[in-house]
Amino acid sequence: MDYLSLLERRIKGHEPSVPTPLGAKEVVRQFAQHIGVRTTEVYFAGPLDSLNLDTLPHEFVLKPSFASTSIGVLLLERFEDRFRNILSQQVMTLEEIRQSCSRVAERYRPDSPSTARFIVEELLRDAAGNTPPQDVRFYAFCGEIGLVLMEDHLTDEQAHAMYFDGDFLPLAQVHSRYGVAEKATHLEEIVEAKVPRNWKNLLAVAKRISMATPTPFARIDLYDTPKGVYLGEITLTPGTFYYRDRKLMSSTESYRLGRMWADAEERLKGSIGF
């Protein structure tokens, strides 16, 4: 089976022994601590009514614990008696922040928006002081890396995507392997891949996490900062490529990654659930 077919099997619940708890941010944080991988410091976790912004540091990230990617994420810094959105430069009052979060909760937790959990955590910067650092996403198969995707999707209207192979080398003939859906070309473009200076550490941490994760496939999202490599999240059912509404994967690449997935399943035989 190819990668997209195997992912569909997982999404539909037909794959046994998927470690679904790792999809929760709190569980991932505990998991990272056990294996010695950095994660951001958490200042608050809970419903909005319990949040006291006055006790927080000068800058921080406020995000829902129940949404994916950049949905509802606010990068904030104190500005006099209010807060400034670091990306948009919009100055917001405490009440405006609460209203923004409430809208996200009502959309994604319509049955119980008042109990929706939010997280306030450490704000990360890259070596140049920019925030947020680029997402570095590893498509990992039980210790082996099939694909690395670097993307900046918060700081510009059009995301810039760079593709690398499992050795962190720019992917040859990338446009014949990956593409952008026609309706999304205004949102994203594939650009020349530039290997980050800290690629060896990024690759080493991704492999370490993958080996410790009890599943043949996981997407591992890392951030490169002056403080070290940080784990963002472990995604077991990434929608990227699967829904074909933005990023596209060729059938050749889907077959290649699917074979890595199948090989990883073989290596896991004898483990619990395999």
Secondary structure, 3 states (H helix, E strand, C coil): CCHHHHHHHHHCCCCCCCCHHHHCHHHHHHHHHHHCCECCCEEEEEEHHHCCHHHCCCEEEEEECCCCCCCCCEEEEEECCEEEECCCCCEECHHHHHHHHHHHHHHHCCCCHHHCEEEEECCCCCCCCCCCCCEEEEEEECCEEEEEEEEECCCCCCEEEEEECCCCCECCCHHHHEEECHHHCCCEEECCCCCCCCHHHHHHHHHHHHHHCCCCCEEEEEEEECCEEEEEEEECCCCCCCCCCCEEECHHHHHHHHHHHHHHHHHCCCCCCC
